[in-house]
Amino acid sequence: MKIIYILLLCISLHAQKGVVLKPIIDLVGYPIADNRISYHNLPSAGGLQQSHDICPRTHQLLYNETVEIIKQTETEYCIKVPHLFYVTTNNGNPQSTFWTHKKNITLYSQLSKKAQSSIPEPYTKKKNTDQKILVLLKPSHNRRLSYTFSAGTRFICSLKNNNKRYFSVYAICPKTLQPITLKIPRSDAIIIKENDRQATQALFVTLLKSWAHLPGTIPYIWGGCSLTDMLHSDRFKEEFFNNIYNTHEHTTIKEQPKSGFDCTGLILRAAQAAGLPYYYKNSTTIVRYLKPVTSLDNLQEGDLIWIPGHIMAIADLKKNTIIEARHYNDGYGKVHEIKLNYLFKDIATFADLYDAIAQHKLLYRLTREGKVSKTIMQAKILSIDSCYT
């Protein structure tokens, strides 16, 4: 009956555009208006079974990100996101649709042409050379809007009123829907330039390292793709409340929407902030579209290690470390940089890992306490450079 009800409510829309005017919004994979879970109580993660029935969050969008609205119910929009896509094990066709609450999206038709011109073009392979794009490299609080913008948020940079301390950027006031200018500290942001591949990849790794070593802890959030705040502890306690998995004893993580990353959200946000042509939403898509590293000599920092359902980035070849957003089940629940010998049993170097994968050996994933939590039968090292092809 619920499916019939949703179908009756759904109304086709003809290519209406919308924009996010909140610091973060949650996206889900299906309408949840009549579900026991709402946009006001989405948990941190999917529980021990990692179930989307427990936590339907699939992605997060940031301020200034644009979407196409393709249908609606009474309270929710079905949207298409232009700067990412995903495939699943059951459907190999690229998809980019999600659901979100109507309050999360402002229609372009509500905005003046001047306000519309202050919105950056979507992050796509087609570059708009007329826009000077600024991207935040870390969270940035703005007093004028009382917003803390997430790392990865993009703005059009004004050519006027810039100084040694601040960039001047265009924005839209969410209350008045009128265009305004904001000051962004230069220490928080960078102007995106047409860098060469090596420089862009280096920035990607630098971003991941900076986020992994902030003066605080970025929590693991199922479907998370944002960074506005950190927690003060790197130890988490978990409980089930009515079968809903939440972290507790942390005031910031109780707020909605919750800020943080899952494994693929971390890579996506850092890659796009750095300027890589990277559009892959989930690990199934990553392993399908990126090419494996062909030899140990070709291994680079920034390359991705894939195991079923999880993705990690090579952080330091000499120190043998990776960066990942790790689920709570193994005692972590955070973004961190970690050595390979704490990640896999009897794997101390990237040469060990490459050889084990090449020889189709089993890998044994370790918990925070050093116990084997999972046997990995298949793994790959994927070239981040192959996102250009």
Long-range contacts (C-beta under 8 A, 24 or more apart in sequence): 2-34, 5-34, 6-31, 6-73, 9-72, 9-73, 9-74, 10-71, 10-72, 10-73, 10-78, 11-71, 11-72, 12-70, 12-71, 13-69, 13-70, 13-71, 13-72, 15-68, 16-68, 16-69, 16-107, 16-108, 16-109, 17-66, 17-67, 17-68, 17-69, 17-107, 17-108, 18-66, 18-67, 18-68, 18-69, 18-77, 18-79, 18-105, 18-106, 18-107, 18-108, 19-64, 19-65, 19-66, 19-67, 19-105, 19-106, 19-108, 19-111, 19-119, 19-172, 20-61, 20-62, 20-63, 20-64, 20-65, 20-66, 20-67, 20-104, 20-105, 20-106, 21-63, 21-106, 21-172, 21-174, 22-63, 22-104, 22-174, 23-62, 23-63, 23-147, 23-148, 23-149, 23-150, 23-153, 23-226, 23-228, 24-60, 24-61, 24-62, 24-63, 24-150, 24-226, 24-228, 24-257, 24-259, 25-60, 25-61, 25-100, 25-101, 25-104, 25-105, 25-257, 26-57, 26-60, 26-100, 26-104, 26-223, 26-256, 26-257, 27-57, 27-58, 27-59, 27-60, 27-61, 27-79, 27-81, 27-98, 27-99, 27-100, 27-223, 28-56, 28-57, 28-58, 28-98, 28-99, 28-100, 29-56, 29-58, 29-98, 29-99, 30-56, 30-99, 31-73, 31-76, 31-78, 31-99, 32-56, 32-76, 32-99, 33-73, 33-74, 33-75, 33-76, 37-244, 39-100, 39-101, 39-104, 39-256, 39-257, 40-256, 41-244, 41-256, 42-256, 42-257, 42-258, 43-222, 43-244, 43-245, 43-246, 44-219, 44-220, 44-221, 44-222, 44-245, 44-246, 44-247, 44-253, 44-258, 44-260, 44-328, 45-220, 45-221, 45-222, 45-245, 45-327, 45-328, 45-333, 46-222, 46-245, 47-240, 47-243, 47-244, 47-245, 48-245, 48-329, 50-222, 50-309, 50-327, 50-329, 54-243, 54-244, 54-245, 55-222, 55-223, 55-244, 55-245, 57-221, 57-222, 57-223, 57-224, 58-98, 58-223, 59-84, 59-98, 59-223, 59-225, 59-265, 59-281, 60-223, 60-224, 60-225, 60-226, 60-257, 60-265, 61-100, 61-104, 61-225, 62-149, 62-150, 62-152, 62-153, 62-154, 62-225, 62-226, 63-147, 63-149, 63-150, 63-153, 63-171, 64-119, 64-120, 64-153, 64-154, 64-155, 64-171, 65-122, 65-154, 66-119, 66-122, 67-105, 69-105, 69-107, 70-97, 72-102, 75-101, 75-102, 76-100, 76-101, 76-102, 77-101, 77-102, 77-104, 77-105, 79-105, 82-122, 82-124, 83-122, 83-123, 83-124, 83-272, 83-279, 84-268, 84-279, 84-280, 84-281, 85-279, 85-280, 85-281, 85-285, 86-280, 86-281, 86-282, 86-284, 86-285, 87-282, 87-284, 87-285, 87-288, 88-282, 88-284, 89-284, 92-288, 94-285, 96-281, 106-172, 106-174, 106-177, 110-177, 111-172, 111-177, 112-177, 112-178, 112-179, 114-179, 115-172, 115-177, 115-178, 115-179, 117-170, 117-179, 118-156, 118-170, 118-171, 118-172, 118-179, 119-156, 119-172, 120-154, 120-155, 120-156, 123-154, 123-272, 125-277, 127-194, 131-156, 132-156, 132-157, 132-159, 132-191, 133-157, 133-191, 133-192, 134-167, 134-169, 134-184, 134-189, 134-190, 134-191, 134-192, 135-189, 135-190, 135-192, 135-273, 136-184, 136-188, 136-189, 136-273, 137-188, 137-189, 137-190, 137-207, 137-210, 137-273, 138-188, 138-210, 138-211, 138-214, 138-227, 139-188, 139-227, 139-228, 139-229, 140-184, 140-185, 140-188, 140-189, 142-182, 142-183, 142-184, 144-180, 144-182, 145-171, 145-173, 145-174, 145-182, 148-228, 148-229, 149-228, 150-226, 150-227, 150-228, 150-259, 151-207, 151-211, 151-226, 151-227, 151-228, 151-269, 151-273, 152-225, 152-226, 152-227, 152-269, 152-270, 152-272, 152-273, 155-182, 155-184, 157-191, 167-191, 192-275, 193-275, 195-275, 197-385, 197-388, 200-274, 200-275, 200-276, 201-274, 201-276, 201-300, 201-301, 201-302, 201-384, 201-385, 202-302, 203-274, 203-275, 204-270, 204-271, 204-274, 204-276, 204-302, 204-384, 205-301, 205-302, 205-313, 205-315, 207-270, 207-273, 207-274, 208-266, 208-270, 208-313, 208-315, 208-323, 209-315, 209-323, 209-337, 211-266, 211-270, 211-335, 212-315, 212-323, 212-335, 212-336, 212-337, 213-337, 217-334, 217-335, 218-260, 218-261, 218-325, 218-334, 218-335, 219-247, 219-250, 219-253, 219-258, 219-259, 219-260, 219-333, 219-334, 219-335, 220-260, 220-261, 220-262, 220-325, 220-326, 220-327, 220-328, 220-332, 220-333, 220-334, 220-335, 221-258, 221-259, 221-260, 221-261, 221-262, 221-265, 222-262, 223-262, 223-265, 224-258, 224-259, 224-260, 224-261, 224-262, 224-265, 224-325, 225-261, 225-262, 225-265, 225-266, 225-268, 225-269, 226-257, 226-259, 226-260, 226-261, 226-265, 226-269, 227-259, 227-260, 227-261, 227-269, 228-259, 229-259, 234-334, 234-336, 236-328, 236-333, 236-334, 238-328, 238-333, 245-328, 247-328, 247-333, 260-325, 260-335, 261-325, 261-335, 262-325, 262-327, 263-310, 263-311, 263-312, 263-324, 263-325, 263-326, 263-327, 264-311, 265-325, 266-323, 266-324, 266-325, 266-335, 267-304, 267-311, 267-313, 271-384, 271-387, 276-384, 276-387, 277-387, 277-388, 278-384, 278-387, 280-387, 283-308, 283-309, 283-310, 283-311, 286-311, 286-382, 287-380, 287-382, 289-387, 290-382, 290-383, 290-384, 290-386, 290-387, 291-382, 291-383, 291-386, 291-389, 292-380, 292-381, 292-382, 292-383, 293-354, 293-381, 293-382, 293-383, 296-350, 296-351, 296-354, 296-355, 298-383, 299-350, 299-354, 299-381, 300-383, 300-384, 300-385, 302-384, 303-381, 303-382, 303-383, 303-384, 303-385, 304-381, 304-382, 304-384, 305-353, 305-379, 305-380, 305-381, 305-382, 306-379, 306-380, 306-381, 306-382, 307-363, 307-365, 307-376, 307-378, 307-379, 308-376, 308-378, 312-343, 313-384, 314-350, 314-381, 317-350, 320-348, 320-349, 320-350, 329-373, 330-365, 330-366, 330-367, 330-368, 330-373, 331-367, 331-368, 331-369, 332-368, 342-366, 342-370, 344-376, 345-372, 353-379, 353-381, 354-381, 357-381
